[in-house]
Amino acid sequence: MNTLKWLGSLASLVGVAVADFPAAAQQPNKPNIVVILMDNLGYGELGVYGGGILRGAPTPRIDALAGEGTRLLNFNVEAQCTPSRSALLTGRFAIRSGTYEVPIGGVPDGLTLWEITTAELLSAQGYATGMWGKWHLGSSEARMPTKQGFDEWYGIPRTYDEAMWPSLDQTKSMWPSVGNQHGWDAKVVHPEHIYEARKGEKPRQVAVLDVDRRRTMDAEIASRAVEFIKRNASAGKPFYAYVPFSLVHMPTLPNLEFAGRTGNGDWADCLAEMDYRTGQILDAIKQAGVENDTLVIFTSDNGPEATHPWEGDNGPWRGTYFTAMEGSLRTPFIIRWPGKVPAGRVSNEIVHIVDLFTTLARVGGAEIPDDRPIDGVDQLDFLLGKQEASNREGFPAYVADRLSAVKWRNWKVHLIWQENVYAPPQKLPLPKIINLLADRKEERDVAAYNSWVADPAVRIVGELEASFKKYPPIKLGTPDPYTPPQPAAR
């Protein structure tokens, strides 16, 4: 890589900054943890983030959740679905794990079994662990969620746009060259299946994912998550429920129970359904009598959809997923833990999705692995309101395997320019520097009189590149078993 030379020799490389994490705080009563992850929910969709009725449907349950907890304005994710989910569950930037882009087939995809997930850490602490929805971290049965720490799973191994494949296997269509002679054929490419699995058992195919089943996925996800919460709460067992809903990923289609409910089209109907499904999870927690003992997180894996007619809303920011624009990196984030997380608090401090791994490990009393670089930092004291500042000042922003930008405080240094998923990435002759407080649309390059910002950006990149030398990233398509090379001497 020559990124450092490109940025300029404004700072010297430093050694790898693998954080020295304090011993995990053991808690007498382990709290339950529920992570609700929406799919491609843009910053501007929820009422509490400036959307709601402006997008055709109010979101009262999610807005109320924000009032009961803390809302972040600067929560950042990776640029694609697979990288964000990998970062969430491992605490490692996806560039380290060979999961830096959405898989397209032909090679082993997903996490190697060497990676350690939040589910594995919490399972070892006595938690019941369950997941319902899109995995996107391994489509072979050997790499499905029940091989990565989850006791149970119901969902799909890949993604929801594949629901449209079966609808192309027909001869009467408004589109040319579509049908069983020219369109998708199950004999050529296998369809996406919905799976049900339990730890220690062979995953079972339940049905083919088609448009009809895609419409019912969120109802199925919610009902199974609700049953899991009630079952484990009744047994007095701490639980970790990872609930990656399908909405609002393309094709953005509501359950038929919600179709036409708002009168404002499918997208608004989907917002209404999304709010309702979230409410089902929250109601289950309350009805089980564990509301005060349950930490709830609501967030999204990516910025908004970009494909017509399912375009999402990025709020005040610019860009879509698959870019390093703020509209891609910033997503909604709400956290509630009654009596512990301050209610009604709003913060613009930087938090990254990798931080959830480290923070939730501490909540559950688990130790952080010390045999690999962990990029997540412990944000628990910040989220509990014990400190005003986040424990993170910045991060490198990759799009696939391209280091595209660096964020530091309220500044952004762009190395590669790409405004939306369909625009070609353009390597810049000189980095662009953006002041995000003054320029939310990232329209004005102020590098000429703010070149000093390159210094902290170089440090972030330098620490990362030094860590790559000591701990080489896992290559995309690496099969199991994976054994990491011995770390190089300092």
C-alpha positions, 0 to 999 in steps of 0.5 A, a space after each residue: 500500500 502507498 497510502 501514507 506516501 500519498 497523504 504526505 509525510 506529516 507523521 511517522 508510522 507508529 506500532 500497532 495499537 491493539 488496545 490493552 483492554 481492562 479485565 471484563 467487569 463481572 456482574 452478579 446478574 447478567 443483563 439480557 442483550 437484544 440487538 435489533 439490526 435493520 437492513 439498509 435503513 437510511 439515516 433519514 427514515 425514522 421520525 426521530 431522525 427527521 423522517 417518519 411522516 415526511 417519508 409517509 409513515 410515523 414511527 412512534 414505537 422507535 421514536 419512543 424508544 429513543 426517548 427512553 434511551 440514548 440516540 447517537 447522531 454519529 454512529 458509523 458502519 461499514 459500507 456493505 452488508 457483509 462487512 458491517 455484520 462481520 464487524 458487529 459480531 467480531 469487533 474487527 474491521 472487515 478488511 481483516 477477516 476477508 469479509 470486506 465485500 458482499 460475496 458473489 459466489 465461486 469461493 468460500 464466503 463468510 467468516 472463517 471458523 477461527 473468528 470469535 463472535 459475540 455469540 461465542 463470547 456470551 454463550 461461554 458466559 451462560 447466555 442463551 443465544 439466538 438469531 433470526 434473519 439474514 446471516 450473510 457471513 457464510 452460505 455453506 452449512 459449515 459456516 452458518 450461525 449455529 457454527 459461530 456461537 448461536 444456539 438457534 437460527 431461522 433465516 437466510 444465509 445470503 441476501 433478500 434481493 435473491 427473492 426476485 430470482 424465481 419470479 424471473 423463471 417464467 415466459 410472460 413478462 414485461 421485461 425482454 429476455 426474461 423467462 425460463 429460456 433466458 432468465 434465472 434457472 434453478 438448474 444453473 444457479 440454486 435458489 436462496 433457501 430459508 433455513 432453520 437450525 439448532 446448535 449441534 444439528 444439521 441445518 434444515 431447508 424450510 422453503 425457497 425464498 421468493 417474493 411471497 416469502 420475502 413479504 412474510 420474513 419480518 413477521 416470522 423473525 419477530 414471532 420467533 424472537 418473541 418466543 425466544 425472549 419469553 422462553 428464556 426469561 421464564 427460565 431465568 436464563 440470560 439471553 442474547 437475541 440478535 434480530 436482523 430484520 429484512 426491512 427495508 432491503 430491496 425488494 422493499 415490500 410490506 407484509 400483505 397485512 400492511 400493504 396499503 395501510 398508509 396509502 403512501 405506497 410500499 415504502 411507507 407501508 414498510 416503515 409502518 411494518 418495521 415500527 410495528 415489528 420493533 414494537 413486538 420485540 419491545 412488548 415481549 421484553 416488557 411482558 416477560 418482566 425483564 425490561 429493566 434487566 435488558 439492554 436493547 440496541 436498535 440500529 442499521 447495517 448500512 446507509 439507504 437503498 439506491 436502486 429504483 424504485 426502492 431508494 431510501 433517504 440519507 437525511 442531511 447527508 450525501 451518498 448511499 451504501 457501497 461508498 465512503 460518503 456520510 450517507 453510507 457510514 452514518 446510520 440510526 442508533 438507539 440504546 436503552 437500558 432502564 436506569 443505566 443508559 440516560 434517557 433522552 440523551 443525544 450525542 454526536 460523538 463518534 462510535 463505530 459498529 466494531 465497538 459493539 463487540 467490545 462493549 457487549 462483551 463487557 456487559 456480559 462479563 466476557 474477556 476480549 480475545 488477546 490473540 488477534 487485533 480487536 478494533 472495537 473499543 469499549 464504549 460502555 462508560 460513554 453509553 452509560 453517561 459516565 463520560 461525555 466523550 466517546 472513546 473513539 476519535 476516528 476510523 478508516 473507512 473501507 469500501 470493499 478492499 479500497 481504503 476510501 476515507 478516514 474520519 477524525 472528529 468532525 473531519 473527513 479525508 477522502 482518498 477515493 471519491 464515489 458518490 453512490 453505489 453505481 458511480 465509478 470510484 475515482 482515486 484522487 490526485 490529492 486527498 479532499 478534506 471536508 469539515 462535516 460540521 460546516 458541510 454535511 453534503 461534503 461539497 467543499 474541499 478545504 484541504 488548502 487551508 486545513 492540511 493539518 488534518 492529514 496528520 491525525 488521519 495519517 496516524 490512523 492509517 499508520 496504526 492500521 498498516 503497522 498492524 497488518 504487518 504484524 497480523 496479516 489480513 485474512 484473504 477473501 475466499 480463505 477456506 477452513 481450517 484457518 491458522 493465522 501466521 505467527 505475529 511478526 516481532 515488533 
